[in-house]
Amino acid sequence: MKPPWAEGIKNNMFNIGKGLSKRFQVFYLGLSDQTGVSRLGESRSYTLKSPLFKTKVERWFYPVGALNTVNQAQTILKKEKPDIILSGLESASMGLMASLISRRYKRAAHIQIVTGDWYSFRRTPPKIFLAEELPHLLFINRRVSKLGMLGADKIIATSQYMKRRIERLGFENVSFVPNGVDTKRFKRDWTLRSDHKEDFVISYVGHLTYVKGASLLLKAFVRLRKRVDSKLLLATTFGSEEWVNRWAAKSKGIELSGIVEPERLYNSSDVFALPRRRSYGTITYPNVILEAMSCGTPPVTSNLPGMSELIKDGDNGFLCEPDSEESLYEKISYIANNMQLVKRASARATEAMKAFDWKIITKKIEREINEV
């Protein structure tokens, strides 16, 4: 498995499958850059090739990969003979792939986990629109998302916000079960913070997509550093804002890395930042937020639907206005000058995440399965 921030949804499905395997026989089926069979924990994992998987243009080729999966999955299902197909995909619209697989197989109930919002039009720079927004507009819009959920026997929404959104589309078979976190892995290690001598350290872990707002963080941090002895730890991969890495490499006070063990980065910082611009384009309870909180690193994130369910501003984390460099700058400046808030929020963030341990979440998923 890659680190969870590189493959968040797959990591979630692995943790769910790992918990369910104590009571059920579990196998995995998903898209990848190659077709094959391997072991994932105690279970078999089947991967089917999707064109240009994990490249900048992969979203444009999802439909091709999905059709390949629908066509090839039947052979695997006839061999494994599942009673339940539990799908967890990037968006509700991609559930259409699982629905088609389930309809063709006809011997299994289909439960769909919906982790992210569908697209809503916003003004964006033309280059960003072509790279990120247009694929969302075409493949992850409201109508296609509704179509993707029509074949599900049960829908599980990972935030109360998404549960309400799905119910407004006319669905009644909707339950709320949030994403979980491995609280044994993601725990506080105070010794790592001492690796950095600055008074205030911020971390960011994730892709460089426009919607996640890394560029907002970079600009706000450059301003902050003029007034506060601070450091920014950036662990990033690809995305439409890859210029952030080039700028960061030339800037003082920024430590740039690629794929890392995320728990080390969280524990090396005072706060974790995820200044998202929109509610779509990523899951509504992002893994990195749950992981950082479990480590006792309070998040600074945007006041978007879903996030406001999870974070109480000034209590277990901090909220700023979405898509606003100024709001983000004001928030991190305030925190840096009031570090006693971080200590209090750290303890409350860790306490809050006890209810999100994967053992608890998996039991809730199991109850949903037993009701089908």
Buried (B, 14 or more C-beta within 10 A) or exposed (E): EEBBBBBBBBBBBBBBBBBBBEEBEBBBBBBBEEEEEEEBBEBBBBBBBBBBBBEEEBBBBBBEBBEBBBEBBEEBBEEBEBEBBBBBBBBBBBBBBBBBBBEEBEEBBBBBBBBBBBBEEEEBEEEBBEBBBBBBBBBBBBEBBBBBBEBBBBBBBBBBBBBEBBBEBEBEBBBBBBBBBBBEBBBBEEEBBEEBEBEBBBBBBBBBBBBBBBBBBBBBBBBBBEEBEBBBBBBBBBBBBBEBBEBBEEBEBBBBEEEBEBBBBBBBBBBBBBBBBBBBBBBBBBBBBBBBBBBBBBBBBBBBBBBBBBBBBBBBBBBBBBBBBEBBBBBBBEBBEEEEBBEEBBEBBBEBBEEBBBEBBBEBBBEBBEEB
